[in-house]
Amino acid sequence: MIVARAVGLGAISGMRSLSGPAFLSRAASKGHVSLDGTALAFLGSPLLSKALALLELGELIGDKLPVAPSRTATLPLVGRAVSGGLVGAALFASEDRRTATGAILGASAAIAAAFVGERLRALAGKRTELPDPLVALVEDTIVLLAGFGSLNVNTGS
């Protein structure tokens, strides 16, 4: 189960770089994931959770702008890999498992999802002839549903 969660959150980090950390931080701040006593306990901070949620919202909006860089360009891809690695490491740390393994799984999933997601988005736009921002909203929906589902994080208080 932990491997699937690390891969899942890593993958959504590849699609929207802040999504994995935002969902993980929310889960940790609500007690769904225990990071107490680990080097990544700071992710459970309610203040950080709220800040990441706001930053994620900004990313969801910014992704629709024509000036948004390709997610597979070097710097954005590195950021997504780091984001995926962070959530993978944190999930493994929460179960007292090797954080390096979680980091590798999360980062690998983020990189793969960045490339696959970019290609699928372009293909969906081409095949449906829908404007890119509309296709991106579908992608956002997938990211949000996967994030909420992966950690059973509800939107309530």
C-alpha positions as CSV (number, residue, x, y, z in Angstrom):
1,M,0.0,0.0,0.0
2,I,2.8,2.4,0.8
3,V,4.4,1.8,-2.5
4,A,1.2,2.6,-4.3
5,R,0.7,5.8,-2.3
6,A,4.3,7.0,-3.0
7,V,3.9,6.3,-6.7
8,G,0.5,7.9,-6.8
9,L,1.5,11.1,-5.0
10,G,4.8,11.2,-7.0
11,A,2.8,10.9,-10.2
12,I,0.5,13.8,-9.4
13,S,3.6,15.8,-8.4
14,G,4.7,15.2,-12.0
15,M,1.5,16.7,-13.3
16,R,1.2,19.6,-10.8
17,S,4.4,20.0,-8.9
18,L,2.9,21.2,-5.6
19,S,0.0,18.8,-5.5
20,G,1.8,15.9,-3.8
21,P,3.4,17.9,-1.1
22,A,0.1,19.8,-0.5
23,F,-1.9,16.6,-0.1
24,L,0.7,15.0,2.0
25,S,1.0,18.0,4.3
26,R,-2.8,18.1,4.7
27,A,-2.9,14.5,5.6
28,A,-0.1,14.8,8.1
29,S,-1.6,17.9,9.7
30,K,-4.9,16.0,10.1
31,G,-3.2,13.0,11.6
32,H,-3.8,10.7,8.6
33,V,0.0,10.3,8.1
34,S,2.3,10.3,11.1
35,L,5.6,12.1,10.5
36,D,6.3,12.7,14.2
37,G,9.9,12.0,15.1
38,T,11.1,12.0,11.5
39,A,13.2,14.6,9.7
40,L,10.1,15.4,7.6
41,A,7.8,16.2,10.6
42,F,7.7,19.8,9.4
43,L,5.3,18.7,6.6
44,G,2.7,18.1,9.3
45,S,2.5,21.8,10.2
46,P,-1.0,23.2,9.8
47,L,0.5,26.5,8.7
48,L,2.6,24.8,6.0
49,S,-0.4,22.8,4.9
50,K,-2.4,25.9,4.3
51,A,0.5,27.6,2.5
52,L,1.0,24.7,0.2
53,A,-2.7,24.6,-0.6
54,L,-2.6,28.2,-1.6
55,L,0.6,27.7,-3.7
56,E,-1.1,24.7,-5.3
57,L,-4.1,26.8,-6.2
58,G,-1.7,29.4,-7.8
59,E,-0.1,26.6,-9.8
60,L,-3.4,25.4,-11.0
61,I,-4.2,28.8,-12.3
62,G,-0.8,29.6,-13.6
63,D,-0.7,26.3,-15.6
64,K,-3.4,27.7,-17.9
65,L,-1.4,30.7,-18.9
66,P,0.4,30.7,-22.3
67,V,3.6,31.7,-20.6
68,A,3.7,28.6,-18.4
69,P,6.9,26.6,-19.2
70,S,6.8,23.0,-20.4
71,R,6.7,20.6,-17.4
72,T,9.4,18.6,-19.1
73,A,11.9,21.5,-19.5
74,T,14.9,20.9,-17.3
75,L,14.1,23.2,-14.3
76,P,10.4,22.3,-14.0
77,L,11.2,18.6,-14.4
78,V,13.8,18.8,-11.6
79,G,11.3,20.5,-9.4
80,R,8.7,17.9,-10.0
81,A,11.3,15.1,-9.3
82,V,12.2,16.8,-6.0
83,S,8.5,17.2,-5.1
84,G,7.8,13.5,-5.9
85,G,10.9,12.4,-4.1
86,L,9.8,14.4,-1.0
87,V,6.4,12.9,-0.8
88,G,7.7,9.4,-1.4
89,A,10.4,9.8,1.3
90,A,7.9,11.2,3.7
91,L,5.4,8.3,3.2
92,F,8.2,5.8,3.7
93,A,9.4,7.6,6.8
94,S,5.9,7.5,8.2
95,E,6.1,3.7,8.2
96,D,9.7,3.6,9.4
97,R,10.9,2.4,6.1
98,R,13.9,3.4,4.0
99,T,13.3,7.0,2.9
100,A,15.7,6.6,0.0
101,T,13.5,4.0,-1.5
102,G,10.4,6.2,-1.2
103,A,12.3,9.1,-2.6
104,I,13.3,7.1,-5.7
105,L,9.8,5.8,-6.2
106,G,8.2,9.2,-5.9
107,A,10.7,11.0,-8.1
108,S,10.6,8.3,-10.8
109,A,6.8,8.5,-10.8
110,A,6.9,12.3,-11.0
111,I,9.3,12.3,-14.0
112,A,7.3,9.6,-15.8
113,A,4.0,11.4,-15.2
114,A,5.4,14.7,-16.3
115,F,6.2,13.3,-19.7
116,V,3.1,11.1,-20.1
117,G,0.8,13.9,-18.8
118,E,2.2,16.4,-21.2
119,R,1.9,14.1,-24.1
120,L,-1.7,13.0,-23.2
121,R,-2.7,16.6,-22.7
122,A,-1.4,17.6,-26.2
123,L,-3.1,14.5,-27.7
124,A,-6.4,15.1,-26.0
125,G,-6.4,18.7,-27.2
126,K,-5.6,17.7,-30.8
127,R,-8.2,14.9,-30.9
128,T,-11.0,16.8,-29.3
129,E,-10.1,20.2,-30.6
130,L,-10.8,21.7,-27.2
131,P,-8.8,24.7,-26.1
132,D,-5.8,23.8,-23.9
133,P,-7.1,25.5,-20.7
134,L,-10.2,23.3,-20.9
135,V,-8.1,20.1,-21.3
136,A,-5.9,21.3,-18.4
137,L,-9.0,21.6,-16.2
138,V,-9.7,17.9,-16.9
139,E,-6.1,17.2,-15.9
140,D,-6.6,19.3,-12.7
141,T,-9.6,17.2,-11.8
142,I,-7.7,14.0,-12.2
143,V,-4.9,15.4,-10.0
144,L,-7.3,16.5,-7.3
145,L,-9.3,13.2,-7.3
146,A,-6.1,11.2,-7.1
147,G,-4.7,13.3,-4.3
148,F,-7.9,13.1,-2.2
149,G,-8.2,9.4,-2.9
150,S,-4.6,8.5,-2.3
151,L,-4.6,9.6,1.3
152,N,-8.3,9.7,2.1
153,V,-8.0,13.4,2.8
154,N,-11.3,15.1,2.9
155,T,-11.9,18.8,2.3
156,G,-13.6,19.4,5.6
157,S,-11.9,21.2,8.5
